[in-house]
Amino acid sequence: MAAISFTTFRETYAPAILKKRAKKLRKETGQPYHTYAERTQEGHTLRKVLTQAMTRPLRLLAFHPIIQVAAVISAIGYGLLYIVLSSFAEIWTHKYGQSVEISGLHYISCALGELAASQIGAPLMDYWFRRTERRNGQHLPENRVPLMAMGAFIAPIGFIIYGWCAEFRVHWAWVDVAMFITCFGMQISGMPLQAYMIDAYPDHTSSAIAAEQFPRSLAAFLFPLFTPKMYAALGYGWGNSAMAFAELALELAAPLLLWKVGASLRARATSSL
């Protein structure tokens, strides 16, 4: 997929496009046309450029509050997702007495939730962004935040329903419906978060997303480790409820923080790039 994208998709990164134009102008006119990015890196060795680029995600995570807030939101959501992925089949084999082969089919509900959210969430996100932009007259990353807050309610509700349905062995279809809602909510709230990161760091989007990815991947590794003991102690109902309430608290507080002070945090966080 990366090879196909590299060879067929059009370049969208502004510095790269300007660099090609400057190179073409130098060739056609003989004049020393150079972009701002080229001038700022003039005299830098390849080692320095690579070191700066490769350490930028860690510096962003360490010194930029926006990255830290986004990383916390993303980590809790990804952790819950991996709780589901690591324990979902066990519910069907142990609670419902289904075979391993049949238990794997229930993951279709997760896929359908993600798919539906991606098709509904993308146009909804763009519509809400344009509406908010017309209202305040500015193109701000914070215009993505309201949809994050609205989506924050959906996944915890689905996760709680999923836990209590599994706890009392309600008909399997309701568990799948709850998982559809959970994955739908995770995708709906996750898409505006990624768009916010892209808008907030247009020149270093890859580094910003990489910085966010580190805590998220760490949560995906750690959460399944305590999942069996959590369910053994609390059961599926209270175990899922506890995690869902924690997610709800964080995913409501974080968008509110970004909405209130996100612009000022972005204005101050210009170092470590």
C-alpha positions in Angstrom: 0.0 0.0 0.0 2.8 2.4 0.8 4.5 1.7 -2.5 1.2 2.2 -4.4 0.5 5.5 -2.6 4.1 6.7 -3.2 3.9 6.1 -6.9 0.2 7.1 -7.7 -0.9 9.7 -5.2 -0.2 13.4 -5.7 2.1 15.2 -3.4 0.3 17.4 -0.9 3.1 18.5 1.5 3.6 22.2 0.8 7.4 22.3 1.5 8.0 19.4 -0.9 5.9 21.1 -3.6 7.7 24.4 -3.2 11.1 22.6 -3.2 10.3 21.1 -6.6 9.1 24.5 -7.9 12.3 26.2 -6.7 14.4 23.5 -8.3 12.6 23.9 -11.6 13.0 27.7 -11.5 16.7 27.4 -10.8 17.0 25.1 -13.8 15.0 27.4 -16.1 16.3 30.8 -15.0 19.7 30.1 -13.5 18.7 32.2 -10.5 19.3 31.0 -6.9 15.7 30.2 -6.0 15.4 28.5 -2.6 12.5 27.8 -0.3 12.3 28.9 3.3 12.8 25.3 4.5 15.9 24.9 2.4 17.4 28.2 3.7 16.7 27.2 7.4 18.5 23.9 6.8 21.3 25.4 4.8 24.7 24.3 6.2 23.2 21.5 8.3 24.8 18.1 7.9 22.7 15.1 7.0 23.4 13.7 10.5 22.0 16.8 12.1 18.9 16.8 9.9 18.2 13.1 10.6 18.8 13.5 14.3 16.5 16.4 14.6 13.7 14.7 12.6 14.0 11.3 14.4 13.9 12.9 17.9 11.2 15.4 17.1 8.3 13.0 18.2 9.9 12.5 21.6 10.5 16.2 22.0 6.9 17.0 21.1 5.6 14.5 23.5 7.8 15.8 26.3 7.3 19.5 25.9 4.0 20.1 24.0 0.8 20.0 26.2 -1.5 19.5 23.2 0.4 16.4 22.2 0.2 15.1 25.8 -3.6 15.7 26.0 -4.2 14.0 22.7 -1.9 11.1 23.7 -4.0 10.5 26.9 -7.3 10.5 25.0 -5.9 8.2 22.3 -4.2 5.9 24.8 -7.4 5.3 26.9 -9.4 4.6 23.7 -6.8 2.3 22.2 -6.4 0.5 25.5 -10.2 -0.2 25.7 -10.1 -1.4 22.1 -7.4 -3.9 22.9 -9.2 -5.0 26.0 -12.0 -6.0 23.6 -9.8 -7.6 21.0 -7.9 -9.7 23.6 -11.0 -10.9 25.6 -13.8 -10.9 23.1 -13.4 -14.5 21.9 -13.1 -15.8 25.5 -16.6 -14.4 26.2 -18.1 -16.5 23.4 -16.2 -19.7 24.2 -16.6 -19.5 28.1 -19.8 -17.6 28.6 -21.8 -18.7 25.6 -20.3 -22.1 24.9 -19.5 -21.3 21.3 -16.7 -22.8 19.3 -13.5 -20.9 18.5 -14.5 -20.7 14.9 -17.9 -19.2 15.6 -16.4 -16.8 18.2 -14.3 -15.2 15.5 -17.3 -14.3 13.5 -18.4 -11.9 16.2 -15.5 -9.6 15.4 -17.5 -8.6 12.3 -19.6 -6.4 14.6 -16.4 -4.5 15.5 -15.5 -4.1 11.9 -18.9 -2.9 10.9 -18.9 -0.3 13.7 -15.5 1.1 12.5 -16.7 1.0 8.9 -20.0 2.8 9.6 -18.3 5.4 11.7 -15.7 6.2 9.0 -18.4 6.7 6.4 -20.7 8.8 8.6 -18.0 10.5 10.6 -15.9 11.9 7.7 -18.7 14.0 6.1 -20.1 14.9 9.5 -16.7 16.1 10.7 -16.2 18.3 7.6 -19.8 19.7 7.9 -19.3 20.6 11.6 -15.9 22.1 10.9 -17.2 24.3 8.1 -20.2 25.3 10.2 -18.0 26.3 13.2 -15.6 28.1 10.8 -18.4 30.2 9.4 -19.6 31.0 12.9 -16.3 32.3 14.3 -14.8 33.3 11.0 -11.5 31.6 11.6 -9.8 28.4 10.4 -8.8 26.9 13.8 -7.9 23.3 14.8 -10.2 23.8 17.8 -13.2 23.7 15.4 -12.7 19.9 15.4 -13.2 19.6 19.1 -17.0 19.7 19.5 -17.4 16.4 17.5 -14.8 14.8 19.8 -16.9 15.7 22.8 -20.1 14.4 21.3 -18.4 11.1 20.2 -17.0 10.7 23.7 -20.4 9.6 25.0 -21.0 6.8 22.4 -18.1 4.4 23.1 -18.5 4.3 26.9 -22.3 3.6 26.6 -21.6 0.8 24.2 -18.8 -0.6 26.4 -21.1 -0.6 29.5 -24.0 -2.3 27.6 -21.5 -4.9 26.3 -20.2 -5.7 29.8 -23.6 -6.1 31.4 -25.0 -8.1 28.5 -22.1 -10.5 28.7 -22.3 -10.6 32.5 -25.9 -11.9 32.4 -25.6 -13.9 29.2 -28.1 -11.8 27.3 -28.8 -13.0 23.7 -25.6 -12.9 21.7 -27.1 -10.4 19.2 -27.2 -7.7 21.9 -23.5 -8.2 22.7 -22.7 -7.7 19.0 -24.9 -4.6 18.9 -23.1 -3.2 21.9 -19.7 -3.9 20.3 -20.9 -2.1 17.1 -21.8 0.9 19.2 -18.5 0.8 21.1 -16.3 0.7 17.9 -18.6 3.2 16.2 -18.0 5.6 19.1 -14.2 5.1 19.2 -13.9 5.8 15.5 -16.3 8.9 15.6 -14.3 10.5 18.5 -10.9 9.4 17.1 -11.2 10.9 13.6 -11.6 14.5 14.8 -8.7 14.0 17.1 -6.4 13.0 14.2 -7.7 15.9 12.2 -7.0 18.2 15.1 -3.4 17.0 15.2 -3.0 17.5 11.5 -4.4 21.1 11.7 -2.4 21.9 14.8 0.9 20.7 13.3 0.7 21.2 9.5 4.4 21.2 9.0 5.2 18.3 11.3 2.1 16.1 11.1 4.0 12.8 10.9 6.0 13.7 14.0 2.9 14.8 16.0 1.1 11.6 15.1 4.1 9.5 16.0 4.4 11.3 19.3 0.7 10.4 20.0 1.3 6.9 18.8 3.8 6.0 21.5 1.5 6.2 24.5 -1.3 4.7 22.5 0.8 1.6 21.6 2.0 1.4 25.1 -1.6 1.3 26.4 -2.5 -1.4 23.8 0.3 -3.5 25.2 -0.4 -2.9 28.9 -4.2 -3.0 29.1 -4.6 -6.6 28.0 -2.2 -7.6 30.7 -4.5 -6.7 33.6 -7.7 -7.6 31.8 -8.0 -11.2 33.0 -7.5 -10.2 36.7 -9.9 -7.2 36.3 -12.7 -9.4 34.9 -12.0 -12.1 37.5 -12.3 -9.6 40.3 -15.1 -7.3 39.0 -16.9 -9.4 36.4 -17.6 -8.1 32.9 -20.3 -5.7 34.1 -18.5 -3.7 36.7 -15.1 -4.2 35.0 -16.4 -2.6 31.8 -18.3 0.1 33.7 -15.2 1.2 35.6 -13.2 1.5 32.4 -16.0 3.2 30.6 -16.5 5.8 33.3 -12.7 6.5 33.3 -12.8 7.0 29.5 -15.8 9.2 29.7 -14.2 11.5 32.3 -11.0 11.8 30.3 -12.6 12.2 26.9 -14.9 15.0 28.2 -12.3 16.8 30.1 -9.7 16.8 27.4 -11.8 18.3 24.6 -13.0 21.0 27.0 -9.4 21.8 27.8 -8.5 22.0 24.1 -11.5 24.1 23.4 -10.8 26.6 26.1 -7.0 26.9 26.0 -5.9 25.0 22.9 -5.2 28.1 20.9 -3.0 29.6 23.6 -1.1 26.3 24.1 -0.4 26.2 20.4 0.8 29.7 20.4 3.3 29.0 23.2 4.4 25.6 22.0 6.8 26.6 19.2 10.0 25.1 20.6 11.3 21.6 20.2 10.2 21.4 16.5 
